[in-house]
Amino acid sequence: MDAKRALKDIQAGRPAPVYLCYGPEKYKMREFIQVLTDLLIEPEHKEFAVSKFDLSEISLSAVLEDAETLPFMVPKKLVIAKNALFFTGAKESSKIEHHLDRLTDYLKSPAEHTVVVFTVDADKLDERKKIVKALKDLEAAVPFLSLSPEELQQWVAKQAQQLGFSFTGEAADQLILYTGGNLQSLSAEIEKISLYVGVGTEASVDVIDQLVARSTEQNVFILIEDIVNVRLERAFVILEELLKQREEPIKIAALIARQFRIMLQVKELSKQGYSQQQMASQIGLHPFAVKVAEGQARKYDIEKLSRIMSQLADLDFQMKTGKIDKVLGLELFLLRLAS
């Protein structure tokens, strides 16, 4: 079951007795649980009606015992249990023993007065497990997938609209690029931008550059974007900023190599007919990052990308063995790349 359908059922007063929330989009997952809480539990009842557990510290049996216990002074209970790694193929480091047969029995006759929500920090479930199949058969498994580039752009526009301002097209894309498409970061930055520009105005690329902080990885990502589009002056400004922040040139070179490796992977997967969403899943990236990498990769053929990777490997060797000044080596590489 997808989240939209689950929310419609909840709003119609038909919540499922159990939900298993998983997937890479944690912001949407938290949003879903918050809406479920607000619709299911009256504000004055939340102290007594909402129980939270960490399954890395407490057993599944204890969680289900709480679910079966009659609510105290409230009509309905919500039990939220995080770190439900036993639904995945991941090895658990915790020594807590979880008896999954206990959950199988619970699903046959769930408590009418309780909604149980399991959350797991994993992109996929282990569908070989009987308990996962049982939850899927009950349509209790709710995936929270990364938004596509188009959905992400719509989401950003909607968030800005709700706060009374808008983005220029390029500014919205720049913001997504700077935050890596992370909804939590986007939400915080959009709120900050709204306070800066005010109601009824438009946020420009300059505003994004001025207000939005970027990680080293994102700066390198943007540096490559500038090189690919022959914006040399801007690329060297970013490099200078990174060096002023005392980022190690070898680390910068490694991050540049990572981005070109992604381009090469995207190029090869695209030739095999993979969609952006499929490529994102295969490489382990956000779909928006794949979209940008795909655009960057169009400027090179596979042979050129392979040569660049070889040059980066050679640069790494020369920098580590002291055969070239690290900063000079980086600058010469970028100049060759743009020529």
N, C-alpha and C positions, 0 to 999 in steps of 0.2 A: 504494500500500500504506500502511495506517495504521501508527502506531508500535507498537501492541499486537501486531498480527500479525507485524510485523518482529521484535519481541523474542521472540515464541513460536518463530519459526523459528531465531533465534540460540540460544535456550536448548535447542532440539532438535538443535543442532549443524549447522544448515543456513543459515549466514550467506550473504547475497548477496555477490557479488564487488564490487559497487559500490552505494553509497547516496548519494542526493542529499537532504540535509536542508534544509528551508526553512520559513518561516512566522514569525508574530509571537511565538510562545511560546519564547523563547530558553532559559529555565530547563529546560523539558521536553526541548529539543534537547540541551543539555549533559548532562542526566541520561541520555538515550538513549545518547550517545556513551560516557559513563562506564560504563554497564552493558555495552555492547558490548566495551569495552576489558577490563573485568574478566572477562567470559566467554570472550573470545578469547585473551587474553594472560596467562600466568602472572605473578604479581607480580615474581618475580626476573628475568623476561625483558623487562620494560617498557623498560628503558634501551636495549636493542638492537632491540626489536621495534616500537616506536611512533615514526613519523616525523610531524612536523608542518610544514606549509607555509602560507605566505600568498601567495595567487595575485595579490595586488596588487604583489608583489615578485619572484615567480618564475614561470616559464612553466609552462603545463599539460604540455608535453612533458617537462620536468624532473621533474615529479611522477610522471608515468607511467613514466619511466625508473626511478625509485626503486621503483615498484610492481613492475616487471618483474625487478628485481635480486633474486637469490636471497637469502633471509634469512641473517644471520650468527649462527650458534650458537643459533638459535631455529627452531621448526617453522613458525611463522606470523607474518606481518607485518600491521601496521595503519598505513595511510597516511591522515592527516587533512589536508585542504586547505581552508582557509577563504577567504572573500571570492571565491567563484566567481560573480562578477557576470555572466559571459558566459551564464549560464542565464536571465537576466532581460532586460527591455527597457531597463535602466538604462545610461546612458553611462559608460564607464570612463574615469577620469582618468589611470590608470596607462598608461605607454608600453610595458608588457610585451605582447608579441604571443602570443596563444593560438591554436593550430591545432586547431580542434574536430574536424577529420577524423582527427586522431591519436587522440582519444578514441573516435570512431566505430569505428575499426579495433580499438582495445583491447577494446571491448565485445564484439566478435565472438569474441575469444579471450582472456579475462581471465586473469591469472596465478592459478594455483590456490593459491599460497602467500600471497596478499595480499588483504586487504579494503581498498578505497579508500572514504573518506567525504568527500564534498564538502559544505560548508556555505555557505549564502548568507543574508545579512541582508536578506531580502525577503519580503513577504507572499505574493507570487505569482511564478510562473515565466512566461516568454514561451513559450506553447505553440505559437507559430508556428514556432519553431526546430526543425529536424530532430533535433538532439541531445536536446532536451527530450522530444520525442515518442518517441524511441528508449528513453530511460530510463523513461518512463511505461509503454511497452509491456513492458519488462522488470520492471515493478513495483519499480523502484529508487528512485523519488521518494517521500520520506516527509515529509508535511506535519505541522507542529506548530502547530495552531490554538489560539487563545485558548479557555480553558475557558468554558463557559456559566455563568451565575450559579449554577445548581444544582450543577454540577460543581465550581465554585470553593468553594462552601459545604461540599460533601462533602470536598474536598481539605483545607481548613482543619481540619475536624473530625478527619480521619484523622491529620494531622500532630500535632495536639494529643494525640490518643489515644496515638500512639506515644511521646510524651514524658511520658505519665502524668497529664494533666490534661484539662480540657474548658472550653468557652466557653458562656456563656449565649447564647441565640439572637441577642439584640441586640448582644452584644459581638462575636460573630463577624462580623456585618454591618458593625459599626463599624470593625473592624480592616481588612476588605476595602476599605471606603470610604477609610480613612486612607492605605492603601498603593496605592490605584488599581488593585488587583487584580493587581499585579506579583508573580509567584511568588517571585522572588529576595528581594524586600523582605519578603514574607509569611513566608518560611522563616526569615529572620533575626529578625524580630519575634516569631514564635512561640517560637523558641528562647530569646529574651530573656525573654519572658513566663513561660515554663516555669520558668526559674531564679528568677524573682521569686515566683510563686505556690506553687511546690513540687508534689510528686506528690500525686494524689488530691484536688485542689482544683478550683475553678471560677473562671475569669477573668471579671470583670464589666466593664461599660462604663467604670466609674471607673478600673479598672486600665488599660484601653486608653488612656483620656484621659491618664493619668499617665505611661505608658511610651512611647507611640508618637509619634515625631516626624512632623510634617506639612509638606509643601511649601506655598508660597503658593497654588498652584493648588488643592491639596486643601483648604486652609482656606477658600478662596472657595467651593468646591463645597459644603462643609459649611455655610457661612454661608447660602447659598441654600436648602439643605435646611431649616435652622432657620427662615428667613423663610417658606418655603412652608408649614411646619407651625406657624406663628405662635408660634415660640419666640424672641420678640424679645430678651429679656434675654441669652440665650446668643449670639444673632447679633451683638449689639453688643459682647459680650465678645470674640468672635473678631475683629471689626473693630478694637477697641482694641489687641488683641495684634498685629495686622498693622501698625498705625500705630506701635506701640512698636518694632517691628522695622525701622522706617523704610522700609516699603514705600510706594511712590509712590501716592497716591490715584488718579491717572489710570490707573495699571496695574491697581489693584484694580477700578476701574470697567470697564476693558477685559475683565478676566477674568469679571466679572459678566455683561457683554454676551455674552461667548463662551458662557457656560452657558445663557443664555436663547435664544441662537441655536441651540444644540444641542437645547433643548426644542422649539423651533419646527420644526426639521428632523425630530425624532423624531415629533412630532405629525402632520406632513404625510406622512411615510413610513408611519406606522402606519395612516393613512386609506387608503393605497394597498395595504395588506395585507402589508407587509414584516414578517418575523420579527425578533426582537431581534438574532439573529446576522447577518442580512442588513443590518439598520440599522447595526450595529457596523462591518461591512465598508464600507458606503457612506460613513459619516461619518468612519471612521478612528479609532474609539474601542474601548475594551475593552467586551465585552458587559455586564459588571456596571455600568459607567458609563452604558450605554444603559438598563439596567433602572431605575436610580435616576432618570435624566432622564425616562424615560417616566412614572414615578410622580409626579415633580414636575409634569410637563406636564398631568397629569389635573386639576390645580387651576385651569388656565387654558384658555380657548378660543383659537383661532388669532388672532382679532381682538385679544384682550387681550395676547397675546404680541407681536403686531406693534406695539401701542401702547407696550409696555414697551421694545421695541427702539428706537422713535422717541424715547422719553424719555431713554434712555441716550445716544443720539446727541446730543441736545440738551444733556445734562449734560456730555458730553465737550467740546462746543464751548464751553460756559460756563466750564468749568474751565481750558481751554487759553487762553482769551482774558481770563481774570482777572475775569469778570463775577460769579463767585461763589467764595467760599472753598471750596477743594477738599474739606476734611473735612466742612464744613457741608453742602455739596452732596451728598456721599455719604450722610450721616446722614438728610437730608431725603428723598432718594430711597428709602432703605430703609423709612422710616416710611410713605411713600406706598404703597410696595409691600405692606406688611403691613396697610394699612387696608382 
